[in-house]
């Protein structure tokens, strides 16, 4: 299916000719474009980047430039088909040699799509859409917006699980910020635009909010991303950009936005806590919770507690209380010592009583005689 340009509006996006079956035509054409990104290697299942890959990436970028219904559909298709993880990131990682011009161009084209797919969404579009489009379906627009929000959360998870991608983007950023590029006349307008794209990628990632139920191995997604920034030395690159030099000041605002999203909703007291003290307090808290859980499991009918032996120097005590298995054996022994044994009444032998009674009778008879 071919696209045609609307001559009445030079800035309007390319639209699909057949509007009656727009959704199906868009899916078919987009699928054809995405399959042209790679081509198989002989008879094997492996594939490699095709010669048309760069043109296809730039074409997709061109379609996403316009915030209209068509671009919203493309965003949704890219998310549902998992294009980021299956195609874009593998293409980006295969072209990580930034010293090679062709690979660098492919890598930058991928980053530009990363930026567009993770760009913040303006919720006010729901309030203004009906003012410009009479046939605008707000329910459908709301569904697409929710899908885009969900897609960005998924993209954030994917990038956190692929730290190599963050590292290569940092290398690209350092390349364009190098001293060689900083020489007069060496950094062009395109170079500055690429630096903006690379910084905006990091800004978009930290600006994506984590859902309340989303955790990675017990750690919040945002926290995990910040740790990756530290491990991959991305923060060092940010700090090098914070300068009073006029040439670097143009990116100060983006750097401020990045740290704004990192520290957003964070308690200021958390920034000055001693890590060692915090670790000890957390360990004590976990230990107390574990002991409480064990104690709760041992709470049952005392009839089924069993018998325990407590060994003390020179003696062994038999204990029927749970204190003995909670590490409180001394307490259990003290409780035994405090208990006063009950005295039983003396028992009288029945045979001895009858024998004494017979002797008394015989004595009385002899006295009468």
C-alpha angles and dihedrals in degrees: 000000000000129000124223130199119240104237093198091068119034092196097048117113126252109272133202115259097220104061095173093071098025098145095051093044092050092050091049095048095043090049090052091051093048093049088055090063092080137021131202123259107234115293095334126099091240120105137195137201111288127226090249094052097101093047091048092051091050091047092054090047090052091054092050094052092084119071096219140116093277094055090047090056091049092051090052093049092049089053098044092048091047091231093162096061099032101042119003100050094044090050090048093050092047090056099047095125096105091182090068110081096214094048091046091053091051091048092050091048089054092048091052089056090046089056094049094047092051098039115130115263120230108227091199089076087086090060097046102038096081091054092064103029119051094192094046113141105214094190091056091044090051091050092052091048092051089050091052091050090050091047092054091053089052090048091053090053091049094052092047088054091049106055091163088071091056090048095052091048088052089052090051090050092050090049093057091042094049122123090250091060092044093064115111111278095007099094111068131195089261090055091054091049090052091051089052091051093049092049092044089055091060091043092052092050095054091043093059107100120229118238112241093246098046116104134152111217091330095311124107114252093236091051090051091051092051090050089053090051088056096044094047091047092239091138089059089059090050091051091051089056093054099092141130090232111121092227093058099036092083089074098045092095093056091049090051091051091051093054091042091060091043094054096036113126091004120136109241090222089064090065095062102039119125106247093213094051091044091051092050092049091049091049091051091049092051091047092052091048090051092050091049091051091051091047091051091053091053094053105108143115109316089221089074098043095103129211126296132192121219116198117209126171107291098357145057124217129201112223130189097185130096092233087084093066095041094067091264099110094135090055091051092050092050089053090054092051092051092054111097113221114239116242117229120215115257115265121227122216109240094212093054091053094053092046091053090047092054092049090054091051092049090049092052092050093051091051092055092051 
